[in-house]
Amino acid sequence: MVKSNKEIFFKKIFSWFLIIALITFGGCAKGRAPSAAREDFKRPSEVIVQEPKKTVIPHLGKMTLPLKISSREYTVGHPDVLEISIEKHEHLNREVTVSEDGTILFDFVGKVYVYGLTAFQIEELLTNLLGKDYIINPRVRVSVKEYLSRKIFVFGEVGEPGQHILTGYTTVLDLIPMVGGTKEGLSTTLLISRPPKIEDQEMEVIGVNLGRLLREGDLSQNVEIETGDIIYAYAITEVPGAAELIYILGSVENPGVYPYEKGLTTLDAILLAGGFTEGAAPNGTRVVRRVAGERKTIQTRMDRVMKYGDRDEDVFLEPGDFIIVPESWF
């Protein structure tokens, strides 16, 4: 009977020893980073895979959404400022600005076209160019120091109206804290005017009801915010067209809300707002109007009005009209 108890005791000791050994050596194996074919591209941020962070949205109960904003997803453009460094070649470290033609200047390789690329893609591009003839196995690091190309304009009932910069994938839920919240809370509608991506395309106008998004969890209202968007926030009771006001937004010197006067034209309104900014695209000017409960967009070629006096292009305004002047990208 004693021998049997000893056998049981030693079996337990052996079992615990085996479990401890498996945990110890298993943990070491997990901590070992996988080997990469290209050692010069391996960085801790790329080797360690982390679960996406979650952000709890007020008024949506248990619903959570992935926090998708990442500076590594940001695609650069003019006039973003990039910080470029090369390991063991610190004398080549530079801050460069993306030029109007989408290029940067860098030692040895000259002009490099980077428009629309992410920081990681620029790293790969410079690594390949420098590695061809100049540096053996260069380790290049690129980061965006100043985000200046992806502008949006937000006006109306928000805490911080004006120009804002997108640093990554951004939705309405990301936008609200970015602009300091809305003054009317859930009783707010956003009117998003989106410049056309190709010439002669109509400007897209999107309405977002924050009450439906935040109170009812209607994620169809959580639209993506894009570069160049002009966003106006107003209380739901403030129905555009009901008051004797016009809304002049975008690339004018003094965007905002102005009193309507009978006989006012688009050019009058723009002059009332201080005229076009230097970076404006006058021919892209749109008048957005509610007709029978639906939004109607009217394009006005303001260059023809100002250069040739073409009054047919100078649209007469109505109460509640939105005059939207996009920024020129060229």
N, C-alpha and C positions, 0 to 999 in steps of 0.2 A: 504493500500500500504506500510506503514511504517512497519507494522507487518511482511509483506512478506519479506521485505529486511532484517529485523533482523533474521528471520528464515534462510535465505540464508547465512547470515554472520556467525551465530552459526554453521550451517552445515559445512561451510568451515573450521572454527576453529577446529571442532571435527575431520574432515578428516585429517588435518595436524597433529593434536595430535596423531591420530591413526597411521599414517605413521611413525612419529618420534619414537613412542613406538615400532613398529614392527622392525625398523632398529636397535634400541638400544638393545632390547632383542634378536633379531636374531643374532646380532654380538656376543653377549655373548655366545649364544648357539654354534656358530661356533668355538669360541675360546676354548671351553671345550673339552679336549682330550678324546677320547673314552676309556672306562674302558677296561683293559686287564685281561685275566684269570691269567696270570703270571706277577704280578706287578714287580718282580725282574728282568724281562727281558726288561721292558719298558724304552726306552731312547728317548730323543727328536728327534734324527736323525732317529728313527724308526717310531715314531708316526706322524711326520710332513711329508707329501708327497709333494715333489716339482716336478715341471715339469723339464724334462731333459734339460740341457743347450744346446744351439745351437752354432755351430761354422760355420762361413761363409767361404767357400773355395774359394780362388782366382781363377779367370778365369771360374768359374762355374755359373756366373750370380746370379740368385735368389735361387739357390739350397742350402739347408742347410742339415747338417747331425747331428744326436745326438752325443754328446760327451760322449762316453761310458766308458772311462777309470775310474776305481774306485779301490782304494786300498782295499775296502771291498770285491771285487771280486777276488783279488789275492789269488792264492793257494800256500801254503808255501812248501818249500823243503830245503834240505841241501845246504848251511850253513846259511839260513836266521836267523836273530836275532829277537826274539819276546819280547815285553814288556808286562808283565802280572801284573795286580793290582787287589786287592780285597778290596772293600769298607769296612771301619772300621776294617780292618786287614792289615794295612800298613806294618807290620813287615814281611808279606809274599810276598810283591811286589818283582818281580824278572825280570831280563833280562836273557833269555835263548836262546841257539843256537840249531837249529834243527840238530841233528846228522846225520851221514851217513846212519843209518838204519831208518831214518824218525821219530825219537822219540825225546821228550824233557823230562827232569827230573824236577819234581815239588814236593814241600813239601807234605807229607802225602800220595800222590797217586803214587809216584815213576815214572816209565817210562810210558809215554803216547804217542801213535802213532798219529802223526798229519800230516804226509806227504799227500799232495793233498787236505788239508782242508783250508777253508778260516778262517780269524780271528774270524768271528762271529760263525762259526761252532766249533772252538776251545773253544770259550767262553762257548757255550752250553755244550760241553763235560766236561770241567773242573767244571762247575757249578753242573752238575749231579754227578760227581765223588766226589767232596768235600762235596756236600749236603747229600750224603748217610750216612756218619758216622762221619764227622769232623766239619762242619760249618752249622749252621742253616740259610737257605735262603741266601747262598752266592751271592754276586753281583760281578761278574768277568768281567774284561775288558781286552781285548787282542788287541794289535796293532802290526803291523810289523815295527820295528825300522830300520832294514837294509835289503833291497831287494838284495839278493846275488845269489839266485838259478836260476832265469830265465834270463840267459845270451844270448845275440846275438852278432854277430861279423859283423861289417860293414867296408868295405874297398873301396878304389877307390876315385872317384871324389865327396867327401862329405866334409863338413866343419870340422867335428870332427870324423875322422875314429877311429876304435878300438872297444873295448868291451863296450856294453851298457846293461842296465838292464831293463827288462819289468816290469812295476808295475801294469799292468792290461791289459784289452783287447786293443790290439794295431793293427792298420792297417797301410798301406803305408802312408796315409795322416797324421797319428800321428807320424810316423817314421821320416818324412822329417825334421820337426823342431827339433826333438830329436837329430839328427845328424848334426845340424847346416846348413841344406839346402844342395843343390847340386851345384857344381861349374858351371855346364853347364845348369842349369835351366831346361826348358822343353825338351831340347835336350839330355835327359838322359834316359838310360835304366837300370833297376835293374835286376840283376841275383840272384835269391834267391835259395840257395841250402839247402834243408831240410833233416836232418838226418832221417834214417828209424826208425819207431816206434817199429818194431819187427825185430828180427834177420833174416838175409838173404833177407830182403826186399830191393828193389832198392832205392837209394837216389832220392828224388823228386827234380826236377829243374824247377823253375817258372820264366818266364820273365815278367817284368812289364815295360810298356812304359809310362813314366810320361807325355809326350805330350798328349797322348790319354786320360789320367786320368784328368789332370788339364785343358787342353784347350777344349777338346770335352766332358768332363763330363762322360767318360766311366767308370762306377763304377765296371765293371768286373775286372779292373786293380787295384782296391783298396783291395788287398788281405790282409788277416789277417797275422800278423807276429807272429811266434811261437817260443817257447824256443828252443835254439840250432841252429836257422837259421844263415846261413853264407851268407851275402849279399854283392855283389860287384856292385858298381855304375860306369858306364862308358858312355862316350859320344856316341851317336848313330853312329857317323861317325867312331868311334873306334871299328870296327867290330872284335870281338875276332877271331883270326885265320889269320887276314890280316897282322898283324905285327909279327916280330920275337921275340915274348915275350911269357912267361908263367906266370900264376897267381897262387901263392901258398897261400892258405887261411886256416884259422882255427887254430887248436892247434899245431902250430909250433912256435919256438922262435921268428922268424922275418918274419911274413907274409908280402906279398907284390908282386910286379911285378918284374920279373927277365928276363934277356936276354936268348933266346933259343939258344942251341948249338946242332948240330947234334950228335946223339948217347946218348943224355941225357935220363936217366931213372927216374922213380918215386923216387927211393931211392936217386939218385943224387940230385934231386930237393929239397927233404926234408933236406938233409945235407946242401945244399946251403942256405936254410932258417934257419939254426941253429939247426936242429933236432926237434924231438917231444918235446912238453912240458910235464911236469910231469903228467898232467891230460888228456893226449891224448889217443885216442882209435886207435892204429895203424891199426888194422884189419878192421876198418871202412873206411879207406882211399879210396877215389874215384877220378878217373880222368874223367872230363867232357869235351867232345870234340864235335865240330861241324863236322858232316859228311853229305855231300850233303844238307846243309842248315838245318839239324835237329840235335838236341842235343843227344849225345850218352853218357851213363854213364858206366864206367868200374870199377869194384871193384878190389882192390889190397889188398891181405892179407899180410901186411908188416911184421907181426911177422914171417911168414914162410921165408921171404927174409932174415931177420936179424938173425934169430936163426939157420936156416937150409941151408941158401944160395940158396934157391929155386928161380932161375933166371926167371922161367916161370911166377912167380907172379910179377916180377919187370917190369912193362909196359914201353916200349919205348915211349917217349913223342913226340908230334908234336907241331909246332908253334900254339899259341893261346890256348893251353890246360889249364884247371883249375884243380889244384890238391887241393882237399879239405879234411882236416883231422878233423873229428868230436871230440868232447870232450867225455870222458868216463863219464857215469852217475853212475858208481858203484865203 
